[in-house]
Amino acid sequence: MQRRDLLKQTALTLAAFTLSRDLFAAEAEKFAQLPDVDKIIKLSSNENPHGPSPMARKQMMEAVNGSNRYPWDVTTKLREEIAALTGHTKEHIVMGAGSSELLGLVAVWAALKKGNAVAPDPTFRLWMPAARKTGLDIKLVPLTDKKMTDLQRMKEAMNDQTKLVYICNPNNPTGTVLPAKELEAFIKDIAPKAIILLDEAYTEFSSEPSMAHLVNDYPNLVIAKTFSKIYGMAGARVGYALAHPTTIKQLNELQPWANAGASAVSLAGALAALKDKTFIDFCKKENALARSIFCKALDKAGIPYIPSETSFIYFDTSNFGKDVKAMLEAKGIVGARTFEEGTKWLRISVGTQDEMKKAAAALLS
Ligand SMILES: Cc1ncc(COP(=O)(O)O)c(C=O)c1O
């Protein structure tokens, strides 16, 4: 990759998650100043450093030849494969260009009903601007002091105008995971009253199961899934939502048509990635090993952190006395940043073992 392209990509990725255009400009400028930008280690967006899988790469290359045609076949096959995996039918699945497209779609669908949305804070926010623009008032509910999504307070924040409740499990950026029993009870209680948008971008890294089995019983439950994380295909832009067929139909109506999203090449890659169990197991194991390298360094440095079952780590540098973000950036390691203004909690993505050894060394230097 060209130096300028890498710079631009790094800056854009960081900017996508910040709150203002001013911050975007400041970040872009800062990384432009880095001395050896070609050697940057990018730990900002929880991308899988190993993907795409060998099988996905092969299928994507072959699919280039057929990309003069719209991808009806592969979309249908992919929906069928996902349905088989989740115990549903293809009518329970809508594909999108990444799960963020579908998060936005569900937010707009909820906004059409007019009212408010309830979400934890901090959490994954990309869907919020579109929701606000289309008229949803968003009530943010602080996490518990253990950084868990506070289901009780979220319930209390709801009123008869609440049309959407967003939950990210495991939660980004904290990595905390709601136990399946608690989450299931919450869904059963809330789903008759409001749309529940459950973001399962990181479930495959976690020991807690998906809530996919509930979608047939609760038409208000929409589960967003992505090929960007464990499958290592963030740049290919493939995601899907799982919901009751009546809900999927309504979401379909908000998309221009079935082929408006991911490309034929990306969909072919996703189809192969889904079946590449060896690669998925490898990514999960490597992620855990690389994560533990950085966690051990945090232990050594006396920095508290949330035990993580995801591809990122959330840690509290309040009592460390040094600027960890700056220490990492001085060694060309970018991406550690705060999601809670006024605190010194930082999130860093998990890279390869080698990258995390470098991050650990920078932290302990
Ligand atoms: C919780 C969460 N949901 C959704 C996404 C978006 O993923 P996609 O690449 O599928 O749009 C991300 C990306 O970082 C994420 O962290």
The ligand as a Gaussian input file, in Angstrom:
#p B3LYP/6-31G(d) Opt

LIG

0 1
 C      -20.184000      -3.398000      17.671000
 C      -19.976000      -3.197000      16.217000
 N      -21.026000      -3.324000      15.400000
 C      -20.912000      -3.146000      14.087000
 C      -19.688000      -2.823000      13.521000
 C      -19.645000      -2.536000      12.062000
 O      -19.174000      -3.578000      11.369000
 P      -19.306000      -3.674000       9.794000
 O      -17.916000      -3.657000       9.290000
 O      -19.977000      -4.988000       9.596000
 O      -20.116000      -2.555000       9.281000
 C      -18.559000      -2.686000      14.331000
 C      -17.272000      -2.317000      13.755000
 O      -16.304000      -2.037000      14.415000
 C      -18.718000      -2.876000      15.722000
 O      -17.696000      -2.747000      16.562000

